[in-house]
């Protein structure tokens, strides 16, 4: 993972802050035992059901996600019929184009959010992440935001979108504000979600609606307990 991120950094895909964010994630990953927990799996099931039920699901991609798991992320988009949008906190056109090229080399066809395509604005958000694609995040009903900063997760919720987060820190603002939070490493969560999506794809909407039902606060507390127990042990 570190090598992929350093490569991404050298190729203008990952930013310095992304390397730091990874270090924070690693610390939490050690504490949850570097494995997918039952709680994370429950959250993934609810998240995938939400995506399959959505009218316009979108996966938001930043530098870290593009470097760590491009293939699996594209596969998840395909299975759930989601759009892929590049949306960067530290936005530069050069980085957007580098990420678009990387995703295209893994088979992504129509990557949203590049350059002037991001002409819509998320209200109340000051960072560069406020600029979004009118055909992507702006119009989405469900947005998957792996490895996110808290402000935008909160702003998307305020816009009435269902937000799914993948974040190793159950206490982060993103984790706390999202409707469904998967406390797991993005490199384990993405392929697992692909498998779950393939299994669920044939299910009736009613069955999926039952799976969507999910208590995020309860699940986050359970994830936090795993971390605390890890520390005690
Ligand atoms: O590529 P950009 O310009 O959009 O910038 C991306 C970063 C990651 C720098 C930006 O979104 C950012 O600053 O994010 P934060 O606020 O540092 O939040 C990142 C969160 O992801 C933290 O809570 C980390 O614990 C968590 N995290 C880090 N690595 C992983 C992770 N969660 C899941 N899987 C990981 N591999």
Boltz pocket constraint, residues with backbone or C-beta under 6 A from the ligand:
constraints:
  - pocket:
      binder: B
      contacts: [[A, 13], [A, 14], [A, 15], [A, 17], [A, 18], [A, 19], [A, 21], [A, 22], [A, 23], [A, 24], [A, 25], [A, 26], [A, 28], [A, 61], [A, 62], [A, 63], [A, 64], [A, 68], [A, 87], [A, 88], [A, 89], [A, 90], [A, 91], [A, 147], [A, 148], [A, 149], [A, 150], [A, 166], [A, 167], [A, 168], [A, 169], [A, 172], [A, 184], [A, 185], [A, 186], [A, 187]]
      max_distance: 6.0
